[in-house]
Structure formats: C-alpha cells, structure tokens
Amino acid sequence: MDLYDEYCVKPDSKVKLKDIHPREDKPFKDREEAEQLTTENVEAIRQLQYRMFVEGKQSLLIVLQAPDAAGKDGLIRRVLGKMNPQGCRVHSFKKPTELELAHDFLWRVHPCVPARGQVSIFNRSHYEDVLIVRVHDLVPKSVWKERYDLINSFESLLSSAGTRILKFYLHISPEEQLERFKERLDLPEKHWKLNAADYHERDRWDDYREAYQTVFEQCSPKHAPWFVIPADRKWYRNAVVSQIVRKTLEEMNPQLPPVTEDLAEIRRLYGMAEGEE
C-alpha cells in the first residue's frame, strides 16, 4: 500500500470523516512491524533533513491539526522531533494575543515559515482561523469564508519559494479521546494538560468535523495536500506520518554541496598538523 496516496486528500475531493475508521492497522501485520518501519523512517528523515540543511536551497513545512489529545505532541516527540534542531523549529499557535488580533490573521504565521534549508512544524496553525473561529462564531461568516482563498494564496506563495508543504489531520474517535483524557486525570505527571474547556469542546465534535471537511475540500491542492491519518493507534499514526515525510524528503532529493576546497592540500595540512603533535 502506498500510504501517501492512501491518506492524501486529492484536490477538490470531498471527505467524510465518519467514513474513515480512526482505528486502522493496515497494511501492517502487527504493531512490531509498524514500529520497525517508524524506526527506519526516522533515521532516513534525520539523514535527509541534514542534507537539506547543508544544501540550503529547499524547505519543508509540516502542519499538524487535530482534536485535543489526538497526539500532536507525541508525534513531534517520537517522530518529527528526531531531526537536527539546528534546522528544525516547532511553532505552537495558541489563542491570539491583542497584538496579533490587531493584524491580519496570517501576520503571526508568516515569520514562522521555514527559511531555505529549514523545517518548520506547526502545532496548530493558520487553519485555526477557519476552524475554531467558525465553530465558536468568533468572526462573521463573511470573514472566515474569504480566508480559504487567502490561505491557498499564502501556501502557493510558500510553494513558489521552494517550500514543500505537508498538512496532517490526526483523526481520533471521541471514545479514544475520552480514554486519553482519563489517562491525564489518572497520572499526576500529566495533570498539567488538564483543561475543563477540552470537555466542553466535545459538545461541538460534529461542528468541528464539518469545519475540517470544508478545509479538506477547499484547501488541499497538489502542492500543499492534506492527509487524514487514523490516530486511535499511536504506533499506526507514527508509522504513516513518518512514511509520508520520508517519501516527501526523498522526492525533494537534497544534495550535499560540491567540495570546493583542494582535498590534496587539506590532506597535506592535516598531515603537517598531525606531525606537530
């Protein structure tokens, strides 16, 4: 199975989240096989990202969106966070500040996009401005409806400047989410994650699904595709995302720069320095 094509939202296609099972396990025979693939992918990603960093010509933007407890932090920690931090940054987009609200909705996002040679990971993103603002009616419909085109133009600009864009929606069931809420409640080391608002948001589950489905329909061009990743099984989520990121970096094919120094002279100088010891 080509996991990239399996979970990629094709341009202008319609997605019904209720028809996508969040507890998938194909094509793996078991968890061990999936975790072995993840380990191999993480090492390949690390090496490819190093080459991209040294090459300094391309960049990669990874967008993560999901309901609470779907595993964005875990995915970063176990898969994406293994990249060299010299060339990789994670940006979390929380409730906008007064300063940010005084500007256009993309103002706080643009400084966080990756420079050439860099990877940026968005833990939540500019898509909050067509998700939570829609579900909670924070701005008029006439405002958020225009933002789909603005987002598409923004991502097209990034793509034309050499940035590859991958957008992942971690598809978790409400039952699994509640199980993870229980884990947070039971484990003292996870109490810092507790938030009563997370429970109230569950009442709007269907509203969020509808909002996400519109995002997938309106904002998944070939150069900036969405992927809907079954996320009830953490090991499955990690394997699929790592495979898609690896494939993308392999397609980008970053190259180490050619050697411009005289290697013979460098070896001569090394031999001299070695003889001084």
C-alpha positions as CSV (number, residue, x, y, z in Angstrom):
1,M,0.0,0.0,0.0
2,D,1.2,3.5,-0.9
3,L,0.5,5.3,2.4
4,Y,1.0,8.7,0.8
5,D,-1.8,8.1,-1.8
6,E,-4.0,6.2,0.7
7,Y,-4.4,9.1,3.0
8,C,-3.8,12.1,0.8
9,V,-6.9,14.3,0.2
10,K,-7.0,14.8,-3.6
11,P,-7.7,18.4,-4.9
12,D,-11.3,19.3,-4.8
13,S,-12.4,16.0,-3.4
14,K,-14.9,15.6,-0.6
15,V,-14.0,13.9,2.7
16,K,-16.5,12.4,5.1
17,L,-14.7,11.8,8.4
18,K,-17.4,9.4,9.6
19,D,-16.4,7.1,6.7
20,I,-12.7,6.9,7.8
21,H,-12.0,4.5,10.6
22,P,-9.7,6.0,13.2
23,R,-8.5,2.6,14.4
24,E,-6.8,1.4,11.3
25,D,-3.9,-1.1,11.2
26,K,-3.4,-2.0,7.5
27,P,-1.0,-2.8,5.8
28,F,0.9,-3.8,8.9
29,K,0.7,-7.4,10.2
30,D,1.2,-6.1,13.8
31,R,2.4,-3.2,15.9
32,E,6.0,-4.5,15.9
33,E,6.2,-4.3,12.1
34,A,4.8,-0.7,12.2
35,E,7.3,0.4,14.9
36,Q,10.2,-1.1,12.9
37,L,9.2,0.9,9.9
38,T,8.9,4.0,12.0
39,T,12.5,3.5,13.4
40,E,13.8,3.1,9.8
41,N,11.9,6.1,8.6
42,V,13.0,8.3,11.5
43,E,16.7,7.6,10.7
44,A,16.1,8.3,7.0
45,I,14.3,11.5,7.8
46,R,17.2,12.6,10.1
47,Q,19.8,12.0,7.3
48,L,17.7,13.7,4.6
49,Q,17.0,16.7,6.8
50,Y,20.7,17.1,7.4
51,R,21.4,17.1,3.7
52,M,18.6,19.6,3.2
53,F,20.0,21.8,5.9
54,V,23.5,21.8,4.4
55,E,22.2,22.2,0.9
56,G,20.3,25.3,1.9
57,K,18.0,25.5,-1.2
58,Q,14.7,24.0,-0.1
59,S,12.5,23.9,2.9
60,L,9.7,21.9,4.5
61,L,6.6,23.0,6.3
62,I,4.7,20.4,8.3
63,V,1.2,21.4,9.7
64,L,-0.4,19.4,12.5
65,Q,-4.1,19.8,13.3
66,A,-6.3,17.5,15.5
67,P,-8.8,17.4,18.2
68,D,-7.4,17.6,21.8
69,A,-5.4,14.5,22.9
70,A,-5.1,13.2,19.3
71,G,-1.3,13.1,19.7
72,K,0.3,16.1,18.0
73,D,2.9,16.4,20.9
74,G,3.6,12.7,20.9
75,L,4.1,12.7,17.1
76,I,6.6,15.5,17.4
77,R,8.4,13.9,20.3
78,R,8.6,10.4,18.8
79,V,9.0,11.1,15.0
80,L,9.5,14.7,13.9
81,G,11.5,15.8,16.9
82,K,14.3,13.5,16.0
83,M,15.5,15.9,13.3
84,N,18.6,18.1,14.0
85,P,17.3,21.1,16.0
86,Q,19.7,23.4,14.1
87,G,17.5,23.1,11.1
88,C,14.1,22.3,12.7
89,R,11.7,24.5,14.7
90,V,8.4,23.8,16.3
91,H,5.8,26.6,16.5
92,S,2.7,26.4,18.6
93,F,-0.2,28.7,17.8
94,K,-2.4,29.3,20.7
95,K,-5.1,31.9,21.4
96,P,-4.0,35.1,19.5
97,T,-2.7,38.0,21.6
98,E,-4.1,41.5,21.4
99,L,-1.2,42.5,19.1
100,E,-1.8,39.6,16.8
101,L,-5.5,40.3,16.6
102,A,-4.7,43.9,15.6
103,H,-3.2,42.5,12.4
104,D,-4.4,40.2,9.6
105,F,-4.8,36.6,10.6
106,L,-1.7,35.5,8.7
107,W,0.6,38.1,10.3
108,R,1.7,35.9,13.2
109,V,2.2,32.9,10.9
110,H,4.5,34.3,8.2
111,P,7.6,34.8,10.4
112,C,7.4,31.1,11.4
113,V,7.6,29.6,8.0
114,P,10.9,27.8,7.2
115,A,13.8,29.5,5.6
116,R,15.8,27.6,2.9
117,G,17.3,24.6,4.5
118,Q,14.9,24.6,7.4
119,V,11.9,22.6,8.6
120,S,9.1,24.2,10.4
121,I,6.5,22.2,12.3
122,F,3.2,24.0,13.2
123,N,1.5,22.6,16.2
124,R,-1.9,24.0,15.2
125,S,-1.7,26.7,12.6
126,H,-3.3,29.3,10.4
127,Y,-6.2,26.9,9.9
128,E,-7.5,27.7,13.4
129,D,-8.8,30.8,11.7
130,V,-11.3,28.8,9.7
131,L,-11.9,26.2,12.4
132,I,-12.3,27.5,16.0
133,V,-13.4,30.9,14.8
134,R,-16.1,29.2,12.7
135,V,-17.3,26.7,15.3
136,H,-17.4,29.4,18.1
137,D,-18.7,32.2,15.8
138,L,-15.7,34.4,16.7
139,V,-15.9,36.3,13.5
140,P,-18.7,36.7,10.9
141,K,-19.2,34.0,8.3
142,S,-18.4,36.5,5.6
143,V,-14.9,36.9,7.1
144,W,-13.9,33.3,7.6
145,K,-15.3,32.2,4.2
146,E,-12.9,34.5,2.5
147,R,-9.9,33.0,4.4
148,Y,-9.8,29.8,2.4
149,D,-8.7,31.6,-0.7
150,L,-6.3,33.7,1.3
151,I,-4.8,30.5,2.8
152,N,-4.4,29.0,-0.6
153,S,-2.7,32.1,-1.9
154,F,-0.4,32.1,1.1
155,E,0.6,28.5,0.7
156,S,1.0,29.0,-3.1
157,L,3.5,31.8,-2.3
158,L,5.5,29.5,0.0
159,S,5.5,26.7,-2.6
160,S,6.7,29.0,-5.3
161,A,9.6,30.0,-3.0
162,G,10.7,26.4,-2.7
163,T,8.8,25.2,0.4
164,R,7.2,21.8,0.4
165,I,4.0,21.6,2.5
166,L,2.5,18.6,4.3
167,K,-0.6,19.0,6.3
168,F,-1.7,16.3,8.7
169,Y,-5.1,15.9,10.4
170,L,-4.9,13.3,13.2
171,H,-8.2,11.5,13.1
172,I,-9.2,10.3,16.5
173,S,-12.5,8.9,17.7
174,P,-14.4,10.6,20.6
175,E,-14.1,7.3,22.5
176,E,-10.3,7.2,22.3
177,Q,-10.1,10.9,23.2
178,L,-12.0,10.2,26.4
179,E,-9.7,7.3,27.2
180,R,-6.7,9.7,26.9
181,F,-8.5,12.3,29.0
182,K,-8.8,9.6,31.7
183,E,-5.0,8.9,31.4
184,R,-4.3,12.6,32.0
185,L,-6.6,12.5,35.0
186,D,-5.1,9.3,36.5
187,L,-1.4,10.2,36.0
188,P,-0.1,13.1,38.1
189,E,2.7,13.8,35.6
190,K,0.0,14.6,33.1
191,H,-2.2,16.8,35.3
192,W,-0.6,19.9,33.7
193,K,-2.5,19.0,30.5
194,L,-5.9,19.1,32.2
195,N,-8.3,21.7,30.9
196,A,-12.1,21.8,31.6
197,A,-12.5,23.5,28.2
198,D,-11.5,20.3,26.5
199,Y,-14.6,18.6,27.8
200,H,-16.9,21.4,26.6
201,E,-15.3,21.2,23.1
202,R,-16.6,17.6,22.9
203,D,-20.1,19.0,22.7
204,R,-19.0,20.6,19.3
205,W,-17.5,17.4,17.9
206,D,-19.8,17.4,14.8
207,D,-19.3,21.1,14.2
208,Y,-15.6,20.6,14.1
209,R,-15.9,17.7,11.8
210,E,-17.9,19.8,9.4
211,A,-15.4,22.6,9.6
212,Y,-12.5,20.3,8.9
213,Q,-14.3,18.7,6.0
214,T,-14.7,22.1,4.4
215,V,-11.0,22.8,4.9
216,F,-10.1,19.5,3.2
217,E,-12.4,20.3,0.3
218,Q,-11.2,23.9,-0.1
219,C,-7.5,23.8,0.8
220,S,-5.8,20.6,-0.4
221,P,-4.0,21.5,-3.7
222,K,-1.3,19.2,-5.1
223,H,1.5,21.5,-3.8
224,A,0.0,21.6,-0.2
225,P,-2.0,18.4,0.4
226,W,-3.9,17.4,3.5
227,F,-3.5,13.9,4.9
228,V,-6.2,12.4,7.1
229,I,-4.3,10.0,9.4
230,P,-6.1,7.4,11.6
231,A,-4.8,8.2,15.0
232,D,-6.5,6.0,17.6
233,R,-3.4,3.7,17.5
234,K,-0.4,5.8,18.3
235,W,2.0,3.4,16.7
236,Y,0.0,3.4,13.4
237,R,-0.1,7.2,13.4
238,N,3.7,7.4,13.8
239,A,4.3,4.9,11.1
240,V,2.1,6.5,8.5
241,V,3.3,10.1,9.1
242,S,6.9,9.1,9.2
243,Q,6.5,7.2,5.8
244,I,4.9,10.3,4.2
245,V,7.5,12.7,5.5
246,R,10.3,10.3,4.4
247,K,8.8,9.9,0.9
248,T,8.5,13.7,0.5
249,L,12.1,14.4,1.6
250,E,13.3,11.7,-0.8
251,E,11.4,13.4,-3.6
252,M,13.0,16.7,-2.7
253,N,16.3,14.8,-3.0
254,P,18.6,17.3,-1.2
255,Q,22.2,17.1,-2.1
256,L,25.3,17.9,-0.2
257,P,27.2,20.8,-1.8
258,P,30.2,20.0,-4.0
259,V,33.6,20.2,-2.4
260,T,35.3,23.5,-3.4
261,E,38.5,23.1,-1.4
262,D,41.6,21.3,-2.7
263,L,41.4,18.0,-0.9
264,A,45.0,17.2,-1.5
265,E,46.1,20.5,0.1
266,I,43.7,19.8,3.1
267,R,45.3,16.3,3.5
268,R,48.8,17.9,3.3
269,L,47.8,20.4,6.0
270,Y,46.3,17.7,8.1
271,G,49.5,15.6,7.8
272,M,51.5,18.6,8.9
273,A,49.3,19.3,11.9
274,E,49.3,15.6,12.9
275,G,53.1,15.7,12.8
276,E,53.2,18.6,15.2
277,E,51.6,16.6,18.0
